[in-house]
Amino acid sequence: MAAEHQQETSTGKIVDTDTGEVVSLTRTLKITATKDQMWGLASYMKKNGIKFEAVM
């Protein structure tokens, strides 16, 4: 964990144990795009600190 006052739930949410605020959320998306669009999306997510992984 990034901070000692955070806990990951069984649904992938990262919760601040002091405030109860959800500070991160994991979702699965199915995206249909051209190769160029997909590279653009990956670039946008990287620039904005959004973590992602390819799932085959």
C-alpha positions in Angstrom: 0.0 0.0 0.0 1.1 3.5 -0.7 0.0 4.8 2.7 -0.5 3.1 6.0 -4.0 4.6 6.4 -5.3 2.9 3.2 -6.8 -0.5 2.7 -7.8 -2.3 -0.5 -11.2 -3.9 -0.4 -12.2 -7.2 -2.1 -13.7 -5.1 -5.0 -10.4 -3.4 -5.8 -11.2 -0.1 -4.2 -8.5 1.7 -2.2 -10.2 3.3 0.9 -8.7 5.9 3.3 -9.3 4.2 6.7 -9.4 7.6 8.5 -12.1 9.2 6.3 -13.7 6.3 4.5 -13.1 8.0 1.2 -12.5 5.9 -1.8 -9.2 7.1 -3.2 -8.8 4.7 -6.1 -11.0 2.4 -8.0 -10.3 -0.5 -10.4 -12.6 -1.1 -13.3 -12.5 -3.4 -16.4 -13.4 -1.8 -19.7 -13.8 -3.3 -23.1 -12.6 -0.7 -25.6 -12.9 -0.8 -29.4 -10.6 1.6 -31.2 -8.2 1.9 -34.1 -4.5 1.3 -33.4 -3.8 5.1 -33.5 -6.7 5.8 -31.1 -5.5 3.1 -28.7 -2.0 4.6 -28.6 -3.6 8.0 -28.0 -5.6 6.6 -25.2 -2.6 4.9 -23.6 -0.6 8.2 -23.9 -3.5 10.1 -22.2 -3.7 7.6 -19.4 0.1 7.7 -18.8 0.1 11.5 -18.7 -2.7 11.5 -16.2 -1.2 8.8 -13.9 -3.9 6.2 -14.8 -2.5 2.7 -14.4 -3.6 0.1 -17.0 -2.6 -3.2 -18.4 -3.3 -5.1 -21.6 -5.5 -8.2 -21.1 -5.6 -10.7 -23.9 
